[in-house]
């Protein structure tokens, strides 16, 4: 889009005043393939293009969007949002300057350069591998492939003009195993900010076999014991715990609205001195990475909790301005149809120095969690509940029998304060995080953690969270 058009649209958007205005232009192409019951059920692709225009005036946000990219269409949308602004029109710098990112990413094999036949072949290979684990007990396999190429341009009334391209590729496998009346499900997914080279690191057969083996193993698992007990969270379990029980509460909008247990606690101890929590969207090859956020702010590493002390929140431009700060690059949106809000990117608990195997050996008894399921949290109180997709009992430092049906119930800040040991490993998982009706690609991670005590057992319905967030795998 011509810079002259961008300048004209911003000028119209701020005609009635306002503190700030920006334009978000998006062109997104995507492909999805689903295999179910051994058949390729769906192959779909499409392109979605549009523009969102925003004006900030004090605490008021006016936002409108359109897929009419003509000059007339954009000017009309700008005129609509301008009516929400108040005050005298300000002099605005419209001499656009580029902003350099702090990191760059490369894509080795772009999705548009890969034939549909090759993509279908990856899905079919995953389906065959899952069924081959145990042809008698694997009853159902669902394989999903997706790739997205998103090109964005952000221009604002402060003269910033940036462009970014994000390519994400993902494969997920769900396997259902059955023996008699017992039915169990295994799930595994891999995804990254990358192209088709994803499968050089994560062969589809490997992903599928992991999901199928988990479902078959769960058929023989014992019912999980209930009660309070020590819990060891393996690094390979991924960071669902830190994402749900901690990450959402550190998003600045929730903290400022009094909807976070971490609100107003900067500079205070909120976790064990062993715990440091980071969000870093600049990590290469991670599903939640980006060069610029959706407001044009360069992504950077942010330490949220350092040695147990709360040091920062995740800000977008609006929430940062309320505290007289600059955004730290976490204004994200699902598409041009949504306004930006503070969101996580790649959130993790930083690794420690201990050998993960030693942490298990130091545990007299408890539960070892090797894979987490879904989770939900009430950010106001910090209370959470998570499903355990793969867990084992620990007895005298040895890994014992597998258990099924386990849930973990607790309180985020309390759990972080009772982390006793932190391993040197770090395991990532991916997901689509839901907040305010928007989905955003994220990844999260943790090292092996020894937690003094958690409640094992119970059901998710027992602590339904009215302000909770659900993370889809």
N, C-alpha and C positions, 0 to 999 in steps of 0.2 A: 504494500500500500504506500502511495506517495506520502512523503513527509508533509507536504503542503496540506493534504487531506487530513492527516492526523492533527496538525496544528489547528486547522479550522474546526474540527470536531471538538477538540479540547477547549477552544475559545468559546464555542457555543455552550458547552457543558458548564462553564464557569461564568456565563454572562450575568447571572443574578447573584454572584458572590460564591462563597464556598472556600474551604481551606485547601482542597486538593481534589484533583480529578485524574482518572486514568482510563486507558483503553486496553482491553485484553482481546487479542485476536488469536483464534485457534483454528487449526486445520488438523483433523485427526482421522487417520485411516486405520482400520482394524480388521482382523481375521479371527474367526472362531471355528473350531472343529470339535464335535462331540461324538464319541463312540460309546454305544450302549448295547448290551446283549450281543456283542461281537459284530455289530454293524455300525457303519458310519451313518449316524442319524442326521447330523446337520453340518453343513459347511456354509458359512456365511461371511460376507465381507461388506464393508461400506466406508463411506467418507462423510464426516460431519464437519461443517465449517460455520463459524459464527463469530460475533463480536459482543463483548460485554462492556458497558460504560458505567463508571461509578463516579459519584461526587460525594465527598465528605464535607460536612458542615457542622462543626462542633461534634456532638455525639450522634448526629444523624447521618445515616448512610442511605443514599439513593442509588439504586442499581436497576439497570434494564439491559436487555440483550436482544439481538436480532440476527437472523441469517441473511438479511438483505445487506450485502456488502457494497452497494452503490453509495456514492457520495450522499445522495438525497436520503437514503435509508439511514445512514449513520448520523447525519445531521438531525434528522427527526428524533432519533433515540436520545441524542445528546440534549435536545431541547426539552424532552420529557423529564430527564433527571435534573436538569438545571432548575426546575421549579421547586425542588426541595431545598435548594441553597438559600441562605439568608445573608444579608449584609451587603456591603459595597464590593463591587468587582475589584479584585486585586490584580496588580501587575504580575503577569505570569511569564516565566522564562520558557520560551518555546524554541530555543536554540538547542536542538537535540544533540546529546553527546552519548556515546556508547559507554557501557560499564563493563569492565573486564571481570570475568568470573575468577574465582580462586582456584578452580579446578577445571579440567577438561576431560571429556570422555570420548572414546573411539568405539565404533561399531564395525566388527569384522565382516559380518555377513548380514546385510540388511534384509528384513523380511520380504520386501517387495522384489528382491532378487532371487527369492527361493520359490520354486514352483509349488502349486497347491498339492501336486502329487507327492513331493518330498515331505510336506507337512502332514499329509494323510498317512504316509508311511511311518512317521514317528509315532503317531497315535496308534496305528495298527500294531506296531512293535511292542508298545507298552501294554496293549490289551493282551497280546499273546503271552508276554512274559508274566503278567499277573496270573493268568489262568494256568500257566505251566507250574506254578508253585505247588498247587495241589488240585488237580483237575476234578477230583471227587468232592472236595469240600468248598472250593470257590464257586459260589452260586451266581454272583453278579459282579461285573466290573464296569465302571464308568470312567472314561478318560476324557479330559478336556484340555484342548490346546488353545492358546490365545496369543496374539501379538498386536501391539499398538505402536503406531508411529505418530507422535504428537509434535506438531510445529507450532510454536507460540511467539507472538510479538507483544511486548508491553511498552506502552508510551504513556508518560504522565506529565502533569502540569509543572513539574520541577525540571523538565528538560531531559529526563531519562528515556532512553530508547534502547531496548535490548531484544535479542532474538535467541531462542533456544529450541533444541530438538531433543525429544526424549523417545527412545525406542525401548520398549519392554516386551519380554517374551516369557511365557509361563506354561508349565505343564502340570496338571494335577491328576491323581489317580485315586479312586475310591474302590476298594474291594470288599465284598460281603462274603463271609464264610458261614457255613451252616453245618451243624451236626445234630440230628434229631431236632429237638425243640429249641436248641441254642443257636442264636444268630449273633455274629459279631462283625464289626466294621473296622477296616484299617484305611488310613488316609495318608498320603504323602504328596508333597508338591515341591516344585523347584521353579524359581523365577528370578529374573535379574534385569537391571538396566543394561540390556545387551540385545544382540540380534540372535540369529539362528545358531551362533556359536555356543549358546547355552548348553547344547547337547554334547559338546565336546567335554564339558566338565561334569554334566549330569546326564549320562546316557538314559534314554527313556526306559530301557529294561531295568536299570538299577532303581529308578523311582518306583516303577510298578511292582517289582519284586519286594521292595520294602513295605509297601502298602499291603500286599497280599500276605506276606509272612506274618505281619502284625495281626491281621484278621484271623489267620489260622491259629496262631499261638494263643490268642484270646479265648478260643474255644475251650482250651484246657485250663484256663486260669481259674484260680479260686476267688470267691467273693471277697472283696476288700474288707478288712476289719474297720470298725468305726471307733472313733475316739481321738483324743489328743495324743500326738506322737511326734518325734523328730522327723523331719523330711529332708532328704537330699535331692536337690533339683539338678539333674545331670545337664551338662552344657548342651548336649544334643536335644534336650527338651525344648530349646528355643526360648524366646523372650516374651511369651504371652504374659507371664507374671509381671514383668517390669512394664510392659505396654499398658496393660489394663489397670493394675493396682497402683501404678506410679505415674506413668507417662501422661495420661489424660488429665490428671490432677495438676500437672505442671504446665498445661496450656493456659496462657495468660488470660484469655477471655473467661474461662471458668473460675480462675482464681480471683479476678476482679469482680465477678458477679456474686461472690460468696458461695459458689457451687463446688469449691475444692477444699479438701482437708488441708492442702498446702498453702492456702491463701494467707498472705500477710506474714509469711514465715521466713523470708529471706534473712540469711545470716544466722539462722537457728539450726540446731541439730535435729534432723528428722530421720536419720538412719544410723546404722552402726558405722563406726569409723572405718570399717572394712569396705564400705559401699561408696562407689563413685558411679553416677549415672550420667550418660552422655547421649546427645542426639547429634548425629553427624551425617548430613545429606551429601557430603562430598566423597563418601566411600565409593571406590570403584566397584562396579559389578554388583551393586546391591539394589534390591527392588524399590526401595524408597529414596533413591538418590536423584539429585537434579543439580544442574549448574546454577540456575536462578530459580527462586520461588515464583509464584504466580503474580507477584507484585513487582518483579524485576529486581529484587534484592539478591545479591550473590549468596549462595549457600555457604555455610561455614560450620565448623565444629563448635558445639555449645555444651559446656559442662553445666548440668543442672544441679547435681548434688556432688560435692567434692569432699571426700573423706567424711561423709555423713552430714555435712552442712549444706543447706539449701542455698545455692548461689545464683540461680537464674531461672527464668521461665521461658517458654517458647512464645515468641511475639510475632505478630504481623504488624503492619504499619499503624493501624488504628489503636490496638492495645498498647503498643509501645509509646505512641504519642500521649496517651493518658498519663504515663509516668515520666514524661519528658525524656524518653529514650529513643534510640533508633531501632528499627526492626532488626532481629537477628536471623532473618531469612526463613521464617516458617509460616508465611502467608500462602496457603494452598487452597485450591478449589478443584472440584470434580471436572468442571468444564466451563465453557464461556457462559453457560446458563446459571452459574452460581457465583456469588461473591466470595472473596477470599476470607478465610478464618484461620486462626492458629491451629496448625496440625503437626503431628510428628512426621519424621522421615525415616531414619534408621536409628532406633533407640536401643541402648544396651547398657548393661552393668559392666563396667570395665573389669578385665581379668585381674586376678591377684597373682600370687606366687606359689600357691600350694599345688602339689600333685593331686589331680582329681581322684586317683585310685586311693591315695592316702586318706582323703576325706571320707570315703566309704569305709575304709578299714578302721577309722576312728569312731565310727558310728556303732554303738552297741546294739541298738535296735531302732527300727523306724521304717519309713517308706522311701524307696528310690523311684523318682519320677523320670522316665526316659523320654516320654513324649506327652505334651500337653494337648488337650482338646480345646473346645471353645471356652470363652470366659465372659464374665459380666462384672461390672463394678459400679457402685454408687459413689460418684466422685465427691459428693458432699460429706460423706462419712468415711470413705476409704474402704468400706466393707466390700468383699468380693467373693465370688465362687467360681471355680474352674473345674472342668472335667479332666480326668487323667486318662489319656488314650493308651498309655503303656506304663505300667508300674510294677515294682517288685518289692517284696519284703526284704529287709536287712536284719540279719541276726548275727551278733558278735563279729561285725565287720565283714560279713560275707553276704553276697547277693543270693537271696533265696527264691521261693516260688513267685511266679507271676500272679498278679491279682487283677480283677476287673470290677468295674462299677464304682471306682473311687472318685471322690470329688474332694477338692481342697477348699476350705472355707476359712476366711480370716480377715484381717484388716491390713491394708497396704502399709501405712506407716509403722504399725506394730511389727509386721513381718520384717521390714527393712531394718528395724532396730534390733531384731533378734537373729540376724545373719551372723553366724559364728565363724565360718570359714569360707574363703573364696578361692576357687581353683584358677589355674593358669590357662585353661582352655576357653573357647568362645564359640558357641553354636548359634547359627542364625535360622530363623524361620520367616516366611513371608505371609502376607495377608492383605485383604482390602478392609480398611478401617472405616467404620461408619460413624458419622457425627453430623448432627443438624441436617439429616437427609442427604448428605454428600458422602461418596465413597472415595478413598484415596489409597493408592498403593503404598504399603509400608513394609519394612522388615524390622525385626527386633531380635535381640540376642542376650545371652547371659553366659557366664562361666558356670562351672559346677558350684553349687551353693549348699552349705549346711545351715538349715534353719532350725532353731531350737525347738519349736513346736508349732504345729498347725492342727486344725480340726480336720480329720479325714472321715469321709462319709457324708450323708445328707444329700439333699437334692437342690437343684438350682432354684426351684420355686420357693424355697424357704426364705430367701433373702432377695426377692425380686427387687430390682433397683430402678426406681422411677426416673433417675437421671443417668442410668447406665449407658454404656457404649458396647456395641457388639462388633467383634472383629471376625469377618468372614475369611475362611481359608480358601 
